[in-house]
């Protein structure tokens, strides 16, 4: 493929949402056909029984029964192993997720991990998702169909955000450095192809470059420049592995006119040239 396919939420329906309850063997063929792709929306998984593995941006994520996991828009992924017993798949358009919840889901520069649900949390998720799917499958002409649908969705999202907030030792009253780190992460994800300057990100957040650096060091141990290069190189790795673009095309796609300079910074960060990475990763 020339580039990585993007699955769009609009292809799933008109409500910014898609939900499916899977039982043993029900969707195994569908899962196997998915292949490598991105989504322009969130994906949530609640697994009651069984197990599965996903390759997410070169990290294999394993989740077992009684677990919650989510994928962010733009993350490249594909299933590597699945023994789906009983669980839920929920696709959600980003605007339907409140800013407070998005801060929890998007606010960490490291890859998110599966969350082990307690029996009570699992029961709550299952009950709400059962109601949500029932409403989703009902007559769209019913009075208040969409408000009820979205209210049920918000209940599930609140539980999911609360789980990850607790897991990451967050609170609703985030420190100023943590707030800045979250703002920076969101901006970096959206602008990585066009903005590479730490000072430009600091200006958009209305702080000095030195203060943003201090905030990132305090919350992650690394500088603004480090995280910019990590995001650029991650996107380059995605394109090198999953697409057939050459190094020059990838450099231009990522905003570098000089592909030799791009190759140098890639090697400095990844310890391999782009072509060496492609050759080794595709073995």
VMD Tcl script that draws the C-alpha trace (Angstrom):
set ca {
  {0.00 0.00 0.00}
  {1.17 3.52 -0.75}
  {-0.02 4.96 2.55}
  {-1.66 3.66 5.72}
  {-5.47 3.29 5.36}
  {-7.62 5.46 7.61}
  {-10.98 4.12 8.79}
  {-13.48 6.94 9.20}
  {-16.24 7.21 11.78}
  {-18.62 8.61 9.14}
  {-18.52 5.23 7.41}
  {-19.93 3.62 10.55}
  {-23.15 5.67 10.66}
  {-24.63 9.08 11.35}
  {-24.44 9.24 15.14}
  {-20.68 9.43 15.67}
  {-20.82 6.03 17.32}
  {-20.63 2.33 16.60}
  {-21.02 -0.38 19.22}
  {-20.87 -4.16 18.95}
  {-21.21 -6.90 21.52}
  {-19.11 -9.88 20.49}
  {-19.56 -13.44 21.72}
  {-17.37 -16.51 21.02}
  {-16.66 -16.81 17.29}
  {-19.08 -14.05 16.29}
  {-16.64 -11.58 14.77}
  {-13.41 -13.58 14.39}
  {-13.48 -13.36 10.59}
  {-14.16 -9.62 10.69}
  {-11.27 -9.08 13.09}
  {-8.90 -11.09 10.91}
  {-9.72 -8.99 7.86}
  {-9.03 -5.63 9.49}
  {-5.34 -5.43 8.61}
  {-3.05 -2.51 9.36}
  {-4.88 0.82 9.63}
  {-5.52 3.98 11.59}
  {-8.86 5.33 12.77}
  {-9.93 8.97 12.76}
  {-11.80 8.28 16.00}
  {-11.43 6.59 19.38}
  {-11.82 2.84 19.81}
  {-12.64 1.27 23.19}
  {-12.55 -2.42 24.07}
  {-14.10 -4.02 27.13}
  {-13.19 -7.70 27.34}
  {-15.23 -9.82 29.76}
  {-13.87 -13.22 28.70}
  {-11.12 -14.36 26.35}
  {-7.93 -12.62 25.32}
  {-6.48 -10.60 22.46}
  {-3.32 -8.86 21.31}
  {-2.91 -5.75 19.20}
  {0.20 -4.31 17.63}
  {-0.04 -0.59 18.41}
  {2.72 1.63 17.05}
  {5.31 -1.19 17.26}
  {4.28 -2.27 20.76}
  {2.33 -5.50 21.19}
  {-0.44 -4.94 23.70}
  {-1.91 -8.00 25.43}
  {-5.20 -7.80 27.24}
  {-7.09 -10.56 28.96}
  {-10.51 -11.02 30.48}
  {-11.92 -8.24 32.67}
  {-9.91 -5.52 30.97}
  {-10.45 -2.11 29.36}
  {-8.34 -0.66 26.56}
  {-8.60 2.23 24.13}
  {-6.95 3.42 20.94}
  {-6.42 7.07 20.11}
  {-7.17 8.57 16.70}
  {-4.15 8.16 14.44}
  {-2.50 5.25 16.23}
  {-1.51 2.55 13.72}
  {-2.65 -0.89 14.81}
  {-3.66 -4.36 13.74}
  {-4.70 -7.53 15.57}
  {-1.99 -10.14 16.12}
  {-3.90 -12.68 18.21}
  {-7.49 -12.92 19.31}
  {-9.53 -15.40 21.29}
  {-12.62 -13.27 21.70}
  {-14.96 -14.67 24.30}
  {-17.37 -12.00 25.44}
  {-16.92 -8.27 25.26}
  {-17.56 -4.95 23.61}
  {-16.18 -2.83 20.79}
  {-17.08 0.88 20.84}
  {-16.03 3.43 18.19}
  {-16.55 7.07 19.21}
  {-16.18 10.30 17.25}
  {-13.71 12.58 19.03}
  {-16.10 15.58 19.42}
  {-18.43 13.35 21.50}
  {-15.73 12.99 24.16}
  {-15.66 15.86 26.63}
  {-12.42 17.85 27.07}
  {-12.05 16.59 30.65}
  {-12.17 12.96 29.51}
  {-9.86 13.64 26.56}
  {-7.31 15.14 28.94}
  {-7.19 11.78 30.71}
  {-7.05 9.68 27.54}
  {-4.66 11.88 25.56}
  {-2.59 13.48 28.28}
  {0.28 11.00 28.44}
  {3.21 10.91 26.07}
  {3.80 7.21 26.72}
  {1.60 4.52 25.17}
  {-1.53 3.75 27.17}
  {-1.82 0.33 28.81}
  {-4.77 -2.06 29.32}
  {-6.64 -1.42 32.56}
  {-7.73 -4.40 34.73}
  {-11.35 -3.87 35.74}
  {-12.67 -4.83 39.14}
  {-15.76 -7.06 39.18}
  {-17.89 -4.00 40.06}
  {-16.38 -1.87 37.27}
  {-16.88 -4.70 34.78}
  {-20.52 -5.11 35.80}
  {-21.11 -1.37 35.48}
  {-19.54 -1.25 32.01}
  {-21.51 -4.28 30.86}
  {-24.81 -2.88 32.14}
  {-24.31 0.52 30.53}
  {-23.04 -0.90 27.25}
  {-25.99 -3.28 27.06}
  {-28.36 -0.31 27.38}
  {-26.25 1.66 24.90}
  {-26.33 -1.10 22.28}
  {-30.06 -1.61 22.74}
  {-30.65 2.10 22.17}
  {-28.22 2.16 19.25}
  {-30.14 -0.66 17.55}
  {-33.56 0.89 18.20}
  {-35.62 3.14 15.92}
  {-33.75 6.38 15.21}
  {-37.09 8.13 14.77}
  {-37.93 7.59 18.43}
  {-38.25 10.84 20.41}
  {-34.95 11.83 22.02}
  {-33.12 8.91 20.35}
  {-29.84 10.76 19.95}
  {-29.79 12.58 23.34}
  {-30.45 9.29 25.17}
  {-27.84 7.50 23.06}
  {-25.22 10.12 23.81}
  {-26.13 10.28 27.51}
  {-25.52 6.55 27.84}
  {-22.25 6.95 25.95}
  {-21.14 9.68 28.38}
  {-21.80 7.35 31.31}
  {-19.47 4.74 29.84}
  {-16.82 7.32 28.94}
  {-16.96 8.67 32.49}
  {-16.28 5.22 33.93}
  {-13.41 4.65 31.47}
  {-11.86 8.05 32.20}
  {-12.20 7.47 35.94}
  {-10.40 4.13 35.64}
  {-7.46 5.61 33.78}
  {-7.42 8.71 35.96}
  {-7.04 6.49 39.02}
  {-4.48 4.23 37.31}
  {-2.30 7.19 36.43}
  {-2.65 8.73 39.89}
  {-4.33 11.75 38.36}
  {-6.85 14.01 39.99}
  {-9.24 16.51 38.56}
  {-7.01 19.27 39.94}
  {-3.90 18.74 37.82}
  {-0.70 20.58 38.60}
  {0.30 23.35 36.24}
  {3.20 21.31 34.74}
  {0.83 18.36 34.13}
  {-1.70 20.65 32.45}
  {1.02 22.06 30.18}
  {2.25 18.56 29.33}
  {-1.26 17.58 28.29}
  {-1.71 20.71 26.17}
  {1.64 20.08 24.52}
  {0.81 16.42 23.79}
  {-2.46 17.37 22.10}
  {-0.81 20.08 20.00}
  {2.11 17.83 19.09}
  {-0.17 15.06 17.83}
  {-2.12 17.52 15.68}
  {0.80 19.60 14.35}
  {3.83 17.30 14.28}
  {4.06 17.32 10.48}
  {4.16 21.10 10.23}
  {5.64 22.41 13.50}
  {9.02 21.21 14.76}
  {10.12 24.20 16.87}
  {9.86 24.03 20.69}
  {9.43 27.80 20.80}
  {6.45 27.59 18.42}
  {4.67 25.11 20.70}
  {5.47 27.25 23.74}
  {4.08 30.34 21.98}
  {0.82 28.55 21.16}
  {0.45 27.57 24.82}
  {1.34 31.14 25.88}
  {4.36 30.22 28.00}
  {8.09 30.66 27.51}
  {10.11 27.87 25.91}
  {12.16 27.47 29.10}
  {9.02 27.11 31.23}
  {7.53 24.51 28.87}
  {10.81 22.59 28.97}
  {10.77 22.73 32.76}
  {7.18 21.43 32.84}
  {7.98 18.53 30.48}
  {11.09 17.60 32.42}
  {9.15 17.62 35.67}
  {6.32 15.41 34.37}
  {8.17 13.13 31.91}
  {11.88 13.60 32.56}
  {12.48 14.68 28.95}
  {12.60 17.96 27.02}
  {10.22 19.41 24.44}
  {12.71 18.70 21.63}
  {12.98 15.06 22.70}
  {9.23 14.51 22.47}
  {8.97 16.31 19.13}
  {11.61 14.01 17.65}
  {10.00 10.94 19.21}
  {6.67 11.78 17.57}
  {8.27 12.56 14.19}
  {10.31 9.35 14.19}
  {7.31 7.27 15.30}
  {5.30 8.59 12.35}
  {8.27 7.93 10.05}
  {8.51 4.34 11.35}
  {4.80 3.83 10.65}
  {5.24 4.98 7.06}
  {8.47 3.02 6.55}
  {6.95 -0.21 7.79}
  {3.39 -0.06 6.55}
  {3.59 2.04 3.36}
  {5.66 1.84 0.18}
  {6.77 5.48 0.28}
  {10.49 5.99 -0.25}
  {12.60 8.00 2.20}
  {12.33 11.20 0.18}
  {8.53 10.95 0.01}
  {8.31 10.27 3.75}
  {10.59 13.22 4.51}
  {8.39 15.54 2.45}
  {5.23 14.13 4.03}
  {6.65 14.93 7.46}
  {7.59 18.48 6.49}
  {11.28 18.12 5.62}
  {12.41 19.52 2.27}
  {15.92 18.08 2.73}
  {15.54 14.29 2.91}
  {19.21 13.81 3.80}
  {18.74 15.97 6.91}
  {15.64 13.94 7.76}
  {17.65 10.71 7.41}
  {20.30 12.07 9.78}
  {17.83 12.98 12.52}
  {16.06 9.65 12.07}
  {19.32 7.77 12.56}
  {20.27 9.92 15.53}
  {16.95 9.05 17.21}
  {16.38 5.46 16.04}
  {20.04 4.35 15.76}
  {19.28 3.11 12.24}
  {18.91 4.79 8.89}
  {15.37 4.80 7.46}
  {16.26 2.07 4.97}
  {17.96 -0.03 7.65}
  {14.84 0.27 9.81}
  {12.60 -0.80 6.91}
  {14.83 -3.76 6.08}
  {15.18 -4.99 9.68}
  {11.55 -4.44 10.67}
  {10.16 -6.25 7.63}
  {12.23 -9.42 8.09}
}
mol new
graphics top color blue
foreach p $ca { graphics top sphere $p radius 0.5 }
foreach p [lrange $ca 0 end-1] q [lrange $ca 1 end] { graphics top cylinder $p $q radius 0.2 }
display resetview
